[in-house]
Amino acid sequence: MSALVAGVELGGTKCVCLLGTGPDDVRAEVRVPTTSPAETLAAIEAVLAGWSFAAIGVASFGPVGIDRAAPNWGHITATTKPGWSGTSIAPRLAARFGVPVGFETDVVGAALAEARWGAGRGLDALAYVTIGTGVGVGLIAGGRPLHGLSHAELGHIRPRRLAGDGFAGACSFHGDCVEGLAAGPAIAARTGQPAEALAADDPAWVPVADALTQLCHVLVLTGVPRRILVGGGVGLGAPQLLPMIRAGLARSLAGYGETALIDPLDAYVAAAALGGRAGPLGAMLIGQSALNA
């Protein structure tokens, strides 16, 4: 039997802590709000202190330090979330609990879980795109997170703007990057209401889908993902987005390259299957990897 692992998804609005070995063996689940670093991490530690486990896996909002040889490993770096830049996560938990700690981005965690148990099962390369408080992309290649200099931050690419769209964008770093145009806060800033309150045919979805289409265009041209999975509160809560993105992607690629490899687009750009559990389940996989390292 696999050792018990604590998986922690540190999200922009909430944190989910799981104890178990996988989706069919979750012994406990606790959610705490993401507020200040001090308050949030104290709440997470209080949850973990009541459990017994062999390792901890953390899937965190980013950007984060993932190079174990670097001083900022396990830290959140220059983030859009006020007050969190420079916060130590993994080193703090390792010191507090004395067990191996694995650390990745939340979208990498979700991608790992979808590849193991969800809509990417059986695929060794995929992209998981979350659209919620922010826009992020987790890339898996060869069954492992795709890393180099750092992790992917494709939610902050700068798309070509739609003609006549004067919305400045909502990203505190880049204004009109994909996150600044398509994340939940961007939709609220543009329309004055949350994404879930918008009708499916509201014209505000057009620039949102356009920015996400350009993100998917970039992903296809990397030659990495065998499937693009879309998740997050906005991604799964607005089902009209996927058909819009697929149609836009076909127009954008315009037949370039081996398009047969991504045909049919209904299967290539698909909804994630694990919902809100993808991140914390992925954190458990990250913890298992740390234990076995």
Disulfide bonds with the S-S distance in Angstrom:
none
